[in-house]
Every structure is written in C-alpha cells, then in structure tokens.
Amino acid sequence: MGAGKTSVGLRLAEALGKTFIDSDREIEKKTGASIPLIFELEGEKGFREREHEAINQLTRENNIVLATGGGSILNRENRKFMKQRGYVIYLQTPLDQLLERTAKDKNRPLLQTDNPRKTLGDIIEKREPLYLEIADLVYKTNNKQLRDVISSIVTILQSKNQQKTA
C-alpha cells in the first residue's frame, strides 16, 4: 500500500514492451464504482471477492505487467495464481516512506483511521511474510528515484533471462 506498484508497474511495462494492467483499475472499470465506494457498499469482504475474481482472470493474461492491490496477497488462491502464472516482484518499502506517500490519499479505505502509522504497521506485519513467501524478486525501494528502480529491475530481469538461456 503505497509501495509504488502502479508507478513501477507502468514504467516497467513500458521498458519491457509489455501491457500494463492495474487490478484495482480493472475492478473499477468492471463495476463502474471507485474502490472506496465498493468498500463502503460491500465492505472489505465484498471487495476482496471482486479482487479475487480479477486476479484469477488477469493472471491468465500473457505479456503483461500486473500491479495488484496490496491486500490481494491475503488470499491463498491469489498467491497461488501469482506464483504459478507469473514472476512476482515485491517492492519492499520502509514504513516512513509508505506513510509519506499515503498521507493525503483518501482512496485508501483501510488507512482512514485515527492512527494510520499503527494501521500501516499492522498491515505490513501481516502482509510482508506472504509477499516474501511468493516473491521471485524482493526489491528494496528505500527512497530511490523511480527511474533508478526501473533501471535496476530491468537489469536484474535481463540478467535472469540470460542465465536461463545460457
């Protein structure tokens, strides 16, 4: 949540000549409603069901870079779909940086609390082990510029592809 999945995903897709898809935007397109409105009307459970359907469908696509919502990792089947059908990159980002990035974002229903730092810390504590469990690459963003993140990830991916063909 706030790690830069959409920004990195979009630029990474451009660099790799792939199509970029954001699962949250796909859910919004399909429903005609914003994520906060879906949370308001259906609760987190309703949203997670929609998210699961989207992840199942989108992970079947070819030649894409998929940015998933941060909470999609909570569903065991989503983790299975991501791991079996794709290459998973976990953007590991320090709590302070996540707080800074999400501080004024009203489109993050789970952070609309009196203590966003504690909430975000709890979210990281719950989700990070799941990301680490399925990640093919753990990339520490640590306040790096977007162009540097993209350049590094592209270099890592190219190196891995060369190793496979060697």
Backbone as a chain_set.jsonl record, in Angstrom:
{"seq": "MGAGKTSVGLRLAEALGKTFIDSDREIEKKTGASIPLIFELEGEKGFREREHEAINQLTRENNIVLATGGGSILNRENRKFMKQRGYVIYLQTPLDQLLERTAKDKNRPLLQTDNPRKTLGDIIEKREPLYLEIADLVYKTNNKQLRDVISSIVTILQSKNQQKTA", "coords": {"N": [[0.845, -1.174, 0.0], [1.053, 1.811, -1.185], [3.616, 1.408, -1.989], [4.414, 1.791, -4.551], [3.534, 0.212, -6.618], [1.845, 0.625, -8.857], [3.028, 2.85, -10.214], [5.66, 1.883, -10.647], [5.025, -0.494, -11.984], [3.769, 0.435, -14.354], [5.847, 1.883, -15.649], [7.756, -0.136, -15.819], [6.481, -1.968, -17.486], [6.443, -0.443, -19.852], [9.217, -0.268, -20.327], [9.794, -2.93, -20.817], [8.275, -3.549, -22.973], [5.679, -4.479, -22.66], [2.166, -4.912, -21.837], [0.538, -2.872, -19.48], [-1.349, -3.54, -16.579], [-3.548, -2.667, -14.008], [-4.91, -4.117, -11.268], [-6.802, -3.016, -9.482], [-7.815, -0.82, -10.969], [-9.0, -2.22, -13.026], [-11.068, -3.52, -11.674], [-12.554, -1.289, -10.914], [-13.302, -0.358, -13.461], [-14.884, -2.496, -14.355], [-16.974, -2.549, -12.468], [-17.863, 0.051, -12.413], [-17.577, 1.647, -10.262], [-15.757, 3.359, -7.662], [-12.925, 2.19, -5.721], [-13.043, 2.984, -2.94], [-15.861, 3.397, -2.772], [-16.85, 0.849, -3.325], [-15.863, -0.493, -1.075], [-17.337, 0.884, 0.846], [-20.004, 0.198, 0.202], [-20.02, -2.628, -0.002], [-18.273, -3.565, 1.837], [-15.06, -4.748, 3.113], [-14.907, -7.497, 2.643], [-16.623, -7.959, 0.43], [-15.285, -6.466, -1.506], [-12.844, -7.886, -1.597], [-13.68, -10.318, -2.67], [-14.37, -9.55, -5.269], [-11.868, -8.713, -6.06], [-10.449, -11.106, -5.993], [-11.65, -12.531, -8.12], [-10.812, -10.876, -10.22], [-7.986, -11.108, -10.072], [-7.664, -13.824, -10.614], [-8.559, -13.917, -13.273], [-6.865, -11.985, -14.552], [-4.249, -12.927, -14.128], [-4.069, -14.887, -15.961], [-3.521, -13.749, -18.32], [-1.238, -12.95, -21.013], [2.052, -11.584, -21.59], [2.055, -9.262, -19.973], [2.405, -6.721, -17.42], [1.406, -6.816, -14.225], [-0.086, -4.931, -11.749], [-1.057, -5.464, -8.567], [-3.596, -4.956, -6.062], [-2.542, -4.142, -2.765], [-3.628, -5.769, -0.744], [-4.374, -8.079, -1.997], [-2.717, -10.195, -1.68], [-3.443, -11.487, 0.599], [-5.226, -13.513, 0.135], [-5.096, -16.929, -0.23], [-5.436, -18.397, -2.649], [-5.064, -16.349, -4.536], [-2.346, -15.837, -4.112], [-1.311, -18.267, -5.003], [-2.106, -18.192, -7.728], [-0.622, -15.952, -8.609], [2.036, -16.759, -8.135], [2.287, -19.188, -9.611], [1.562, -18.399, -12.187], [3.027, -16.231, -12.955], [5.769, -13.857, -12.616], [6.834, -12.726, -9.652], [7.31, -9.639, -8.183], [8.288, -8.105, -5.31], [7.971, -5.029, -3.924], [9.714, -3.786, -1.539], [9.281, -1.525, 0.959], [10.156, 1.082, 3.208], [8.367, 1.795, 6.282], [8.056, 4.568, 7.021], [8.343, 5.835, 4.556], [6.159, 4.774, 3.186], [4.082, 5.862, 4.715], [4.441, 8.582, 4.193], [3.878, 8.668, 1.448], [1.191, 7.915, 1.382], [-0.2, 9.641, 2.981], [-2.024, 11.773, 2.297], [-3.859, 10.569, 0.721], [-7.021, 9.838, -0.007], [-8.187, 7.679, -1.145], [-7.673, 5.25, -0.033], [-9.132, 3.113, 1.699], [-8.575, 1.485, 3.989], [-6.762, 2.959, 5.417], [-8.016, 5.099, 6.519], [-8.083, 6.015, 9.314], [-7.69, 6.822, 12.859], [-5.069, 6.451, 13.587], [-2.95, 6.145, 11.337], [-0.274, 5.29, 11.084], [0.046, 3.131, 12.9], [-1.902, 1.423, 11.847], [-0.913, 0.986, 9.246], [1.534, -0.173, 9.896], [0.617, -2.534, 11.108], [-0.6, -3.705, 8.892], [1.621, -4.144, 7.218], [3.029, -5.959, 8.815], [1.363, -8.166, 8.692], [1.135, -8.708, 5.929], [3.713, -8.739, 4.74], [5.233, -11.202, 5.25], [3.8, -12.924, 3.588], [4.17, -11.867, 1.036], [6.947, -12.242, 0.877], [7.01, -14.976, 0.853], [6.129, -15.711, -1.72], [7.55, -14.182, -3.535], [9.562, -13.728, -6.391], [11.467, -11.919, -6.751], [12.742, -9.669, -4.453], [12.68, -6.352, -4.032], [14.242, -3.636, -2.669], [13.061, -0.527, -2.203], [13.697, 1.87, -0.817], [13.596, 4.883, -0.846], [14.508, 5.408, -3.435], [14.837, 6.891, -6.676], [12.268, 6.745, -9.166], [13.09, 6.158, -11.815], [15.551, 4.952, -11.327], [14.803, 2.685, -9.899], [13.358, 1.302, -11.875], [15.348, 0.92, -13.834], [17.161, -0.697, -12.399], [15.571, -2.98, -11.843], [14.958, -3.861, -14.447], [17.538, -4.507, -15.333], [18.145, -6.615, -13.548], [16.142, -8.464, -14.305], [16.854, -8.932, -16.992], [19.339, -10.081, -16.622], [18.612, -12.446, -15.285], [17.145, -13.667, -17.34], [19.146, -14.102, -19.198], [20.689, -15.938, -17.837], [18.973, -18.114, -17.835], [18.983, -18.864, -20.504], [21.547, -19.553, -20.971]], "CA": [[0.0, 0.0, 0.0], [1.897, 2.989, -1.3], [4.981, 0.998, -2.324], [4.709, 2.222, -5.91], [3.233, -0.876, -7.552], [1.281, 1.153, -10.103], [4.047, 3.66, -10.897], [6.732, 0.995, -11.108], [4.455, -1.409, -12.967], [3.549, 1.141, -15.62], [7.14, 2.171, -16.276], [8.401, -1.415, -16.111], [5.811, -2.484, -18.686], [6.962, 0.334, -20.979], [10.611, -0.66, -20.558], [9.848, -4.321, -21.28], [7.414, -3.711, -24.149], [4.515, -5.272, -22.263], [0.969, -4.157, -21.492], [0.377, -2.676, -18.041], [-2.707, -3.659, -16.046], [-3.686, -2.467, -12.569], [-6.111, -4.88, -10.912], [-7.807, -2.125, -8.891], [-8.461, -0.059, -12.047], [-9.857, -3.162, -13.753], [-12.269, -3.703, -10.841], [-13.335, -0.053, -11.043], [-13.9, -0.343, -14.804], [-15.916, -3.532, -14.439], [-18.109, -2.228, -11.604], [-18.297, 1.43, -12.571], [-17.511, 2.27, -8.932], [-14.412, 3.503, -7.111], [-12.593, 1.238, -4.662], [-13.664, 3.399, -1.679], [-17.306, 3.181, -2.814], [-17.075, -0.599, -3.19], [-15.657, -0.787, 0.35], [-18.46, 1.452, 1.592], [-21.239, -0.525, -0.086], [-19.912, -4.082, 0.135], [-17.303, -3.912, 2.865], [-13.807, -5.313, 2.611], [-15.171, -8.86, 2.163], [-17.155, -7.853, -0.925], [-14.205, -6.024, -2.395], [-11.859, -8.977, -1.743], [-14.252, -11.3, -3.601], [-14.195, -8.976, -6.613], [-10.426, -8.701, -6.32], [-10.063, -12.492, -6.279], [-12.084, -12.813, -9.492], [-9.947, -10.123, -11.128], [-6.642, -11.699, -10.057], [-7.766, -15.102, -11.317], [-8.652, -13.634, -14.704], [-5.725, -11.227, -15.066], [-3.016, -13.723, -14.107], [-4.1, -15.782, -17.123], [-3.11, -12.953, -19.481], [0.168, -13.065, -21.415], [2.797, -10.391, -21.99], [1.603, -8.114, -19.18], [2.897, -6.413, -16.076], [0.202, -6.651, -13.423], [0.02, -4.357, -10.409], [-2.21, -5.903, -7.782], [-3.821, -4.238, -4.822], [-1.691, -4.674, -1.71], [-4.302, -6.785, 0.051], [-4.665, -9.287, -2.778], [-1.808, -11.224, -1.185], [-4.054, -12.15, 1.749], [-5.99, -14.673, -0.332], [-4.191, -18.045, -0.571], [-5.538, -18.7, -4.083], [-4.402, -15.263, -5.269], [-0.904, -16.089, -4.025], [-1.038, -19.402, -5.893], [-2.218, -17.71, -9.11], [0.51, -15.067, -8.916], [3.287, -17.528, -8.135], [2.298, -20.179, -10.685], [1.292, -17.838, -13.511], [3.81, -15.036, -13.248], [7.019, -13.562, -11.927], [6.366, -11.811, -8.615], [8.273, -8.679, -7.641], [7.82, -7.437, -4.087], [8.622, -3.744, -3.686], [9.824, -3.637, -0.087], [9.379, -0.087, 1.19], [10.109, 1.4, 4.641], [7.11, 2.321, 6.817], [8.003, 6.032, 6.934], [8.135, 6.206, 3.157], [4.762, 4.435, 2.878], [3.24, 6.868, 5.366], [4.586, 9.833, 3.438], [3.201, 8.526, 0.157], [-0.25, 7.686, 1.512], [-0.739, 10.564, 3.986], [-3.146, 12.601, 1.845], [-4.621, 9.794, -0.243], [-8.327, 9.448, 0.544], [-8.658, 6.493, -1.866], [-7.165, 4.067, 0.651], [-10.113, 2.945, 2.782], [-8.033, 0.873, 5.202], [-5.932, 3.929, 6.145], [-8.851, 6.185, 7.03], [-8.158, 5.73, 10.746], [-7.075, 7.831, 13.727], [-3.637, 6.196, 13.698], [-2.521, 5.472, 10.108], [1.039, 4.651, 11.278], [-0.182, 1.82, 13.512], [-2.651, 0.619, 10.881], [0.002, 0.592, 8.173], [2.482, -1.115, 10.504], [-0.09, -3.815, 11.259], [-0.785, -4.247, 7.541], [2.927, -4.656, 6.784], [3.34, -7.143, 9.624], [0.525, -9.272, 8.222], [1.299, -8.994, 4.507], [5.084, -8.934, 4.271], [5.637, -12.612, 5.156], [3.12, -13.537, 2.444], [4.914, -11.416, -0.149], [8.253, -12.901, 0.881], [6.758, -16.389, 0.548], [5.922, -15.966, -3.155], [8.325, -13.27, -4.379], [10.714, -14.176, -7.166], [12.436, -10.847, -6.558], [12.43, -8.679, -3.424], [13.425, -5.145, -4.392], [14.152, -2.614, -1.62], [12.962, 0.768, -2.875], [14.484, 2.785, 0.024], [13.629, 6.267, -1.334], [15.177, 5.525, -4.735], [14.068, 7.532, -7.737], [11.535, 5.788, -9.988], [13.905, 5.727, -12.964], [16.582, 4.049, -10.825], [14.123, 1.427, -9.572], [13.054, 0.637, -13.15], [16.626, 0.513, -14.43], [17.695, -1.828, -11.624], [14.735, -4.166, -12.037], [15.165, -4.319, -15.823], [18.862, -5.149, -15.356], [18.008, -7.898, -12.84], [15.34, -9.362, -15.134], [17.651, -9.309, -18.153], [20.377, -10.988, -16.138], [17.958, -13.728, -15.022], [16.794, -14.254, -18.637], [20.388, -14.567, -19.816], [21.093, -17.144, -17.114], [18.093, -19.212, -18.263], [19.327, -19.284, -21.869], [22.971, -19.939, -21.032]], "C": [[0.892, 1.239, 0.0], [3.331, 2.664, -1.668], [5.39, 1.437, -3.729], [4.399, 1.162, -6.955], [2.724, -0.352, -8.894], [2.326, 1.947, -10.882], [5.153, 2.789, -11.469], [6.203, 0.063, -12.193], [4.284, -0.777, -14.33], [4.865, 1.368, -16.359], [7.884, 0.884, -16.641], [7.798, -2.033, -17.374], [6.315, -1.754, -19.93], [8.372, -0.118, -21.343], [10.726, -2.06, -21.157], [8.988, -4.575, -22.525], [6.201, -4.588, -23.871], [3.336, -4.335, -21.979], [0.882, -4.057, -19.974], [-1.086, -2.797, -17.66], [-2.644, -3.478, -14.535], [-4.995, -3.136, -12.152], [-7.196, -4.0, -10.292], [-8.549, -1.325, -9.966], [-9.392, -0.967, -12.845], [-11.155, -3.412, -12.986], [-13.164, -2.469, -10.96], [-14.02, 0.024, -12.406], [-15.083, -1.304, -14.888], [-17.162, -3.156, -13.64], [-18.683, -0.837, -11.857], [-18.282, 2.188, -11.252], [-16.063, 2.35, -8.468], [-14.184, 2.458, -6.016], [-13.191, 1.695, -3.324], [-15.183, 3.177, -1.645], [-17.638, 1.688, -2.678], [-16.904, -1.01, -1.731], [-16.846, -0.311, 1.177], [-19.731, 0.616, 1.419], [-21.166, -2.015, 0.242], [-18.986, -4.522, 1.258], [-16.048, -4.508, 2.252], [-14.037, -6.706, 2.028], [-15.678, -8.836, 0.715], [-16.094, -7.431, -1.922], [-13.225, -7.158, -2.651], [-12.374, -10.077, -2.673], [-14.088, -10.812, -5.042], [-12.72, -9.021, -7.019], [-9.948, -10.102, -6.701], [-10.445, -12.877, -7.709], [-11.158, -12.128, -10.503], [-8.548, -10.736, -11.209], [-6.644, -13.031, -10.81], [-7.782, -14.874, -12.83], [-7.364, -13.003, -15.239], [-4.426, -12.027, -15.069], [-2.986, -14.76, -15.228], [-3.638, -15.064, -18.398], [-1.62, -13.15, -19.755], [0.745, -11.695, -21.729], [2.315, -9.13, -21.273], [2.488, -7.915, -17.953], [1.651, -6.067, -15.282], [0.541, -6.055, -12.066], [-1.247, -4.766, -9.669], [-2.39, -4.984, -6.585], [-3.019, -4.915, -3.714], [-2.317, -5.794, -0.907], [-4.609, -8.063, -0.701], [-3.833, -10.473, -2.296], [-2.422, -12.031, -0.044], [-4.803, -13.428, 1.374], [-5.017, -15.752, -0.823], [-4.241, -18.369, -2.067], [-4.904, -17.607, -4.933], [-2.894, -15.477, -5.272], [-0.511, -17.216, -4.979], [-1.072, -18.962, -7.359], [-1.003, -16.866, -9.498], [1.804, -15.856, -9.06], [3.359, -18.474, -9.324], [2.212, -19.564, -12.076], [2.167, -16.637, -13.86], [5.13, -14.995, -12.509], [6.679, -12.459, -10.934], [7.513, -10.946, -8.102], [7.628, -8.0, -6.439], [8.645, -6.172, -3.894], [8.615, -3.482, -2.186], [10.166, -2.176, 0.219], [9.263, 0.207, 2.679], [8.786, 2.062, 5.05], [7.017, 3.839, 6.672], [7.753, 6.509, 5.514], [6.686, 5.897, 2.736], [3.809, 5.453, 3.48], [3.258, 8.183, 4.607], [3.801, 9.782, 2.135], [1.68, 8.438, 0.273], [-0.952, 8.716, 2.393], [-1.995, 11.314, 3.534], [-4.066, 11.874, 0.873], [-5.914, 9.284, 0.399], [-8.896, 8.214, -0.149], [-8.125, 5.196, -1.269], [-8.028, 3.826, 1.889], [-9.531, 2.396, 4.078], [-7.194, 1.851, 6.032], [-6.721, 5.124, 6.671], [-9.14, 5.921, 8.513], [-7.529, 6.866, 11.535], [-5.566, 7.667, 13.804], [-3.144, 5.425, 12.467], [-1.169, 4.757, 10.257], [0.859, 3.243, 11.855], [-0.89, 0.893, 12.527], [-1.727, 0.096, 9.785], [1.052, -0.392, 8.694], [1.87, -2.495, 10.667], [-0.282, -4.506, 9.906], [0.521, -4.86, 7.037], [3.26, -5.952, 7.513], [2.579, -8.378, 9.127], [0.868, -9.682, 6.785], [2.725, -9.346, 4.094], [5.514, -10.403, 4.223], [5.002, -13.328, 3.958], [3.789, -13.134, 1.136], [6.254, -12.132, -0.245], [8.129, -14.375, 0.498], [6.68, -16.647, -0.957], [6.814, -15.139, -4.071], [9.468, -13.985, -5.093], [11.847, -13.163, -7.013], [11.918, -9.919, -5.461], [13.315, -7.48, -3.728], [13.181, -4.081, -3.332], [14.185, -1.235, -2.279], [13.72, 1.87, -2.141], [14.681, 4.19, -0.539], [14.376, 6.457, -2.652], [14.245, 6.22, -5.716], [13.437, 6.449, -8.617], [12.392, 5.275, -11.136], [15.005, 4.762, -12.539], [16.002, 2.683, -10.465], [13.885, 0.633, -10.855], [14.335, 0.1, -13.777], [17.199, -0.711, -13.72], [16.896, -3.098, -11.874], [14.908, -4.721, -13.444], [16.503, -5.049, -15.933], [18.81, -6.526, -14.692], [17.246, -8.901, -13.706], [16.12, -9.831, -16.365], [18.74, -10.301, -17.774], [19.797, -12.384, -15.891], [17.598, -14.427, -16.335], [18.031, -14.799, -19.34], [20.872, -15.847, -19.147], [20.268, -18.345, -17.565], [18.495, -19.752, -19.625], [20.766, -19.738, -21.995], [23.162, -21.433, -20.867]], "O": [[1.41, 1.656, 1.036], [4.183, 3.553, -1.663], [6.576, 1.451, -4.057], [4.941, 1.204, -8.059], [3.133, -0.839, -9.948], [2.491, 1.738, -12.084], [5.537, 2.936, -12.629], [6.865, -0.144, -13.209], [4.616, -1.384, -15.348], [4.977, 1.078, -17.55], [8.565, 0.831, -17.665], [8.518, -2.557, -18.224], [6.585, -2.386, -20.951], [8.685, -0.327, -22.515], [11.653, -2.338, -21.918], [8.978, -5.682, -23.062], [5.753, -5.343, -24.734], [3.503, -3.118, -21.893], [1.121, -5.035, -19.266], [-1.959, -2.235, -18.321], [-1.792, -4.063, -13.865], [-6.066, -2.763, -12.631], [-8.382, -4.212, -10.546], [-9.767, -1.167, -9.89], [-10.455, -0.532, -13.289], [-12.223, -3.505, -13.591], [-14.382, -2.588, -11.091], [-15.18, 0.423, -12.498], [-16.14, -0.967, -15.422], [-18.282, -3.415, -14.082], [-19.847, -0.575, -11.554], [-18.898, 3.247, -11.132], [-15.24, 1.512, -8.835], [-15.136, 1.912, -5.458], [-13.793, 0.878, -2.627], [-15.731, 2.811, -0.605], [-18.594, 1.318, -1.995], [-17.703, -1.784, -1.205], [-17.305, -1.003, 2.085], [-20.446, 0.361, 2.387], [-22.144, -2.596, 0.712], [-18.92, -5.705, 1.591], [-15.973, -4.742, 1.046], [-13.423, -7.06, 1.021], [-15.211, -9.609, -0.121], [-16.009, -7.962, -3.029], [-12.814, -7.376, -3.791], [-11.589, -10.701, -3.387], [-13.71, -11.582, -5.924], [-12.38, -9.325, -8.162], [-9.143, -10.264, -7.618], [-9.646, -13.483, -8.424], [-10.771, -12.722, -11.509], [-7.99, -10.867, -12.299], [-5.714, -13.319, -11.563], [-7.089, -15.569, -13.574], [-6.836, -13.439, -16.262], [-3.581, -11.816, -15.94], [-1.976, -15.438, -15.416], [-3.395, -15.699, -19.424], [-0.845, -13.472, -18.855], [0.021, -10.767, -22.088], [2.183, -8.069, -21.882], [3.209, -8.814, -17.521], [0.925, -5.133, -15.625], [1.354, -6.604, -11.323], [-2.36, -4.454, -10.092], [-1.45, -4.317, -6.152], [-2.84, -6.133, -3.732], [-1.61, -6.684, -0.435], [-5.061, -9.038, -0.1], [-4.218, -11.626, -2.491], [-1.968, -13.138, 0.247], [-4.987, -14.316, 2.207], [-4.213, -15.509, -1.723], [-3.2, -18.591, -2.685], [-4.271, -17.904, -5.947], [-2.239, -15.318, -6.302], [0.499, -17.125, -5.676], [-0.185, -19.309, -8.139], [-0.429, -17.04, -10.573], [2.572, -15.641, -9.998], [4.396, -18.552, -9.982], [2.725, -20.133, -13.039], [2.052, -16.087, -14.955], [5.546, -15.962, -11.871], [6.276, -11.368, -11.337], [8.543, -11.449, -7.651], [6.559, -7.399, -6.547], [9.863, -6.232, -3.722], [7.621, -3.009, -1.635], [11.201, -1.663, -0.207], [8.388, -0.339, 3.352], [8.172, 2.789, 4.269], [5.983, 4.345, 6.237], [7.028, 7.481, 5.299], [6.07, 6.677, 2.01], [2.842, 5.863, 2.838], [2.222, 8.816, 4.407], [3.135, 10.749, 1.767], [0.963, 8.844, -0.641], [-2.173, 8.669, 2.538], [-2.932, 11.471, 4.317], [-4.949, 12.485, 0.271], [-5.882, 8.396, 1.251], [-9.974, 7.745, 0.218], [-8.126, 4.16, -1.933], [-7.698, 4.276, 2.986], [-9.952, 2.803, 5.16], [-6.942, 1.606, 7.212], [-6.136, 6.061, 7.213], [-10.273, 5.645, 8.907], [-6.913, 7.765, 10.963], [-4.852, 8.637, 14.059], [-2.943, 4.212, 12.528], [-0.947, 3.726, 9.621], [1.449, 2.283, 11.36], [-0.525, -0.275, 12.388], [-1.758, -1.086, 9.441], [1.413, -1.34, 7.997], [2.519, -3.506, 10.398], [-0.146, -5.724, 9.79], [0.524, -5.964, 6.494], [3.716, -6.92, 6.904], [3.103, -9.492, 9.146], [0.887, -10.871, 6.466], [2.926, -10.162, 3.194], [6.114, -10.817, 3.231], [5.605, -14.235, 3.385], [3.956, -13.957, 0.236], [6.65, -12.577, -1.323], [9.035, -14.947, -0.108], [7.121, -17.698, -1.422], [6.832, -15.376, -5.278], [10.231, -14.738, -4.489], [13.024, -13.503, -7.13], [10.787, -9.439, -5.533], [14.542, -7.574, -3.688], [12.042, -3.669, -3.116], [15.202, -0.827, -2.84], [14.328, 2.725, -2.786], [15.817, 4.639, -0.693], [14.828, 7.563, -2.948], [13.022, 6.143, -5.597], [14.005, 5.37, -8.789], [12.414, 4.072, -11.4], [15.359, 3.856, -13.293], [16.633, 1.652, -10.698], [14.174, -0.562, -10.916], [14.387, -1.055, -14.2], [17.667, -1.649, -14.367], [17.469, -4.166, -12.091], [14.997, -5.936, -13.616], [16.583, -6.103, -16.564], [19.367, -7.491, -15.215], [17.657, -10.055, -13.828], [16.049, -11.003, -16.733], [19.024, -11.242, -18.515], [20.416, -13.387, -16.246], [17.728, -15.646, -16.437], [17.969, -15.836, -20.001], [21.403, -16.737, -19.811], [20.786, -19.457, -17.668], [18.37, -20.949, -19.885], [21.158, -20.262, -23.037], [24.294, -21.917, -20.894]]}, "num_chains": 1, "name": "protein.A"}
